[in-house]
Amino acid sequence: MNVTFGKAIGDALKEEMRRDEKVLIYGEDVAEFGNIFGLTRGMLEEFGPKRVRNTPITETAIIGSAIGAAETGLRPCLELMYSDFTTVCFAEIFHCVAKWRYMHGPEYKLPLVIRNAAGSANGAGSEHSNCVESLFMHAPGLIIITPSCAYDAKGLLKSAIRSDNPVLFCEPKLLYQVKQDIDEEVYNSDYTIPIGVADVKREGTDVTLVAVGLMVPRALEAAEKLAAEGISVEVIDPRTLAPLDTETIYNSIRKTHRAAVVEESNKTSGIGAEFAARFQEDMYDELDGPICRIAALDVPMPYNIPMEHYSIPSVDRIVESIRGMMN
């Protein structure tokens, strides 16, 4: 069956709400309107206004109330609409959500999922097109997940909702309508994907390319083009950025002896910067050359769509970067 990335997220939400009456959904326009991307349509009618409800446009209150709900034993899976809006309630996420379970001891649980639509969106502009993962990677205690396909999105969201730890769940907007062919029996089973486990999307022998979110399908397309030139690229999707599955990545680097990272977010102090630092510290003797970082330009996201497309890594830019490593 062909399943879109967006449908997989909606199906995960419905399945978890049917499984556990403590799961609830709320956020901006998630009830009657069904989310601005249509992911929660029909859920108000099925689960009622106590479990599916709209909120005022006040992200600080959304996060604060969700913390309280999680503390009382509920499992809120809230939506902040755009990832950019996490900065409005940054203190609540950075200080309270990320730190409180650690601060208050082993009996304290905080089962809270913060969903947000991340990244570029064909003309949404610089205040609605950011990737915030690298900002929150600096917040110990917060699980950060960025899936790249429908199968992973469903399995990881179900795991996130069942976790007793807080999760920031980032959904690349440009993937919502992307379809994936998944075995129907597998898709309809109650499958989950473990948090903190990377996936080797394509095996290779010359370069380890770690790709995040939207960049995973682009990295796979680039790897296909490079294979025609005799360059074998191994594409790894970390899926969970915190905690990071370094074992899978390092095993790949031991095989290829070259590493690159491609992300949709800005290059300076980005995900690639952290990954490259770790690779250099831990795998220096295995590397045959410098680590390549492929990322968005360090500019606010343009409204102009051709300029927006130019500012984030394209398949051709990935190909050129990897080709440059090999030369």
N, C-alpha and C positions, 0 to 999 in steps of 0.2 A: 504494500500500500504506500501511496505517496502522502507524506505528512509534512506540512510546513512547520518551520521553527516556532511560529506563533501558536499554532494549534497544539503543538506538543506541550507548551507551557500551560495553556488553558486546560488541557486534559490532565496534566499533573495536578493542577490546583483542584479540579473537580474530584479526581480520584482520592486525593488526600482528605478533602472535606467529607466525602462519603465514608471514608475509613475511620476518621477521627472527628467527633463532634466538637472537639476543643480547637480545631483549626478554624480561623476566621480570616476574612479578607477585608481590608479597607484601605482607602486612599482617595485620591482626587479623580472623580468621574468613573469609579469602578462599578457602581451599582446600576442605575437605570440606563446609563449610556454604555456601560459594558467596556470601559477603558477606551482611550483614544485610538488604540490599535485593534479594538474589538476582542481582546483576549478573554474578557470576563463576561461576555454576553450570555444571558440566560442563567447566570449563577444567582442573581437576586431572586428570580422566580423559583429556582429549585431549593435554595437554602434559606431564604428569608432575610428580612432586614436586620436581624440581630447578628447575623454572621457575614453579611455582605453589605457594607455601608459606605456612603460617601463621607468625605471629611471636608472641613473648610480648607482654604488654601493657606495652610500654616504648617509647614513641614516640621517645625520645632514641636508643635503640639502632637503631630502624628507620631513622631518618634517617642516623645515622652509618654503618651498614652499607651503605645505598644510595649514599652518597657514595663509599665504597670500591669498590663494584661499578661505578659509573659511571666512576671513575678508571681502572679496568682494561679498559674498552672495552665493558662490558655496558650495556644500556639498561633500567634498572629503572623500572617504573611501579608505584609503591607506593601503598598506601591507608592513610590515618590514620583511617578510618571517619568521624568527625565533624570538621568544621572546628575546633571548639572545642579539639580535642586538639593542634592545631598550637602552641598556647601552651605545652604541656608541653615541646616541643622547640624553643621559639622561638629560643634561641641558635644551635642548629645550622642552622636555616633562615636566620635573619637574618645571621649572621656567615659561616658556612661555605658553605652552598648558594648564597647570593646573591652572595658576594664572591669566591670562590676562582678562578673562571675569569678574572675581571678581574685579580686579583692575580698570577696565575702565567703570564700571557702567552698569545699567540695559539695556540700548539700545545696548550695545555691545554684539554680539553673536559670538560663535565659534563652528559651527556645523562640527565637525571633528571626524572621527572614525579611530583609529589605530588598525588594525587587525594584529595578530601575532600567529604563531604556537608555542604552549607552551609545555614544559615538555619533558619527556623521549621519545625515538624514536627507541628503539632496536638497539643500537650501534652507535648513532650519537656523543657520547662523551660529555665531560664536557663543551664545548663551544657552543653546539647546543642542549642542553637538559634541560635548566633551566626553572624554574617558577619564574616570576618576580613580581607577584602581590603584595607580601608583601613589596617590595621596593617602589612601587608606592602608596601603601596605606598610605604612609607618606606624600603624596602630596595632600593637600586639594584642591578641585575644580575639581578633575579628577574622572569621573565615571569609575569603574572597573567591568567588566562583565566576568564571566567564566561559560559558559553553559556546560551541561553534557549529553545532548541528542539532537537528530535531531529537535524535535518539539520546544524545548526551544531555540536552536541555531538560527533557522529561525525567530521566533517571537521576540527574543531579539535583533538580528542584525537589523531587520527592525525598531524597536524602537530606537536603537542607531543612525541609519542614520537619522531619523526624529528629533532627539533631537537637541536643540540649544546649548547643552553643549558638551565639548570634552569627548570622550569615549575611554578607552583602552579595546579592545575586545580580550580576550585570548582564544585560541582554542586548547584544549589538542590534541596533534598529534595522540596519540594512539586511539582516538575516531573517526578519520576521516572515517574509513571504517566500523564502527559499525552501524548496521541497527536498525531501530525502526519501528514498525508497527503503522501507523497513518491513521486515517480515511481520505480517498481521498478528500472528499468534504471539510473537515476542513482544510486539508493541502493546498488545492488550493484556499481557501478563503484568503482575505486580513487581516489575523489575526496578531496581535502584542501581546507581553507580556510586561506588565508594568515594567519599570526599578525600582529596589529597593523593589521587592516583592519576598520573598522566597517561596519555594514549599515543602510541606510535601510529600515526595516520598513514605513513608511507615509509617503507624501509629503504635505506640507502647506505652507501659506503664512503662517500667523499666528503660530505658536509652534514653536520647536525643543524637543522633549522628549527628553532623553537618559535612557534607562531601562536598568537593570542587572538581569540575571538574571531572577528571578521577576517583577519589575516590568514586564518587556517585554510579556507577554500582557495584564497589567492596564492598561498604558499604551495598548495598541491598543484595548482595550475602551472605555477612557475617551475615546479619540480618536473612536471611532465615536459615542458619545453626544454629544460636543461638536460633531461635524459636524452633528447635527440642530439645533443652536442657531446654526449659521452660523460656528462657530469651527474653523478648519482647522489641525490639529496634525500636525507632522512628527515621527515617532517614529524615533529612532536608537538602535540597539543597538551599543554600542562593542565588545562581545564580548571584546576584549582591553583590560584596564584599564591594563596596563603592558607594552609601550609603547602609548600612547593615539593613536588616529588623529584628531588635531586637524583635519586638512585637511577630512575629511568633515563634521565637526561645524561647523567655522567657515564652510564654504560654505553650510551650512543657515542659520546665524545671519545671514549676509549677506542671505539671502532673507527671513527672517521677522522679524529685528530684536528677537526676544524669545527667552529661553532659560530652561529649567527642567530640573532633574535629579530623578529619582525612584529611590530605592534601598530595599532591605530593611533595611539596617544602620542603626545609630543616627545621628542627625543631627549631633551635635557631633563635629567633626574627622573626619567621614565622607568617603565618595567625593564626595558633592555639594559638600562644602566645598572640596576640592581643585579639582574641575572649575569651580566658580563663581569661584574665585580666578583660574584660568587664563583663563576667558572674560572676566572683568573686565579683566585685565591686557592681553590680546591683542586684544580685540574691543570695547573700551569705546565707541568712536565709532560702532559698529554697533548698539549696544543702545538700545532706546527705553524701558527701564525696568529695575528691579532683577531679578537672577536669582533664581528661585524654587527653593528646596530642599524636596523632599518626601521624608521619611524616617521611620524608626521612632522612636517616642518614646524619650527618654533614660531608660529604665528597664530593669532586668534583665527578660528575657523571662518573663512569667508562665506558671505551669503551667495555670491556668484557660484553657480554649480560647477562650471568647468574649473574655476580656481579651487573650489573645495576638493574636487577629484584630484587635482594636481597636488594638493597639500598632504594627502595621505598616501601611503605606499600603494602602488599599483602592481599588477603582475609583472609588467615590464621593468619597473624599478627593482623589484625583488630579483628578477633574472639578471639585470645588470650588476647588482650588488654581489650576488653569488659568483657570477662570472669574474668579477674583479678580484674576489678572494682567491680564486683558482689560478689567476694569472699573475 
